[in-house]
Amino acid sequence: MRVLLVDDDKLVCSSLKIILSADHEIEVVGTGNSGLEAIEMYKSLRPDVLLMDIRMENMTGLEAGETILKEYEDAKILYLTTFLDDEYIIKALNIGAKGYMLKQNYECIIPAIKAVYMGQNVYGNEIIVKLPNLMGRSENFSNYESFGISEREYDIIKKIADGLSNKEISEELFLSEGTVRNNISSILDKLNLRDRTQIAVFYYKNL
């Protein structure tokens, strides 16, 4: 898999590159040191996974990630940071990041990248224990966002669970059938599901 690394600490970036390159399944296709570089390099390299820090000069990793995900909804972004700030975690979830890990858990970085590449959402144990409290406190946080699902994807999931066809969903949500199909493909990928039936089951179990 092709991985792009972005961290404003050049030593950290170099160290991560060495660690990741030791795994034969990972190819580090580029390294950057700012949010602006992350956006430009993502556009030119289109990596399978973007591993990015949060606090960086001029533009944060969260701002860069939000910009990237607005243009590339299928972007797989994994945040690697030293900060356990509630607002950072909520923002990462809200924009649709695939994961949030702390740098000190270095032994989990490669497994996390591989899990994100396979379409899973990955959060360190320190983040997981915070989620119930964060979901209760944040007015802008919805349960579906903890799975990396956008508001539009949630609306489509709900319609699928209600038994609507793609044509019916497109009419109710004022979307083209092609857009509905593309969103369903994204949903299946994000949630690691096989078909519409599993989407409906997921809705009733989790949402």
Order of alpha helices (4+ residues) and beta strands (2+ residues): beta-alpha-beta-alpha-beta-alpha-beta-alpha-beta-alpha-beta-alpha-alpha-alpha-alpha-alpha-alpha
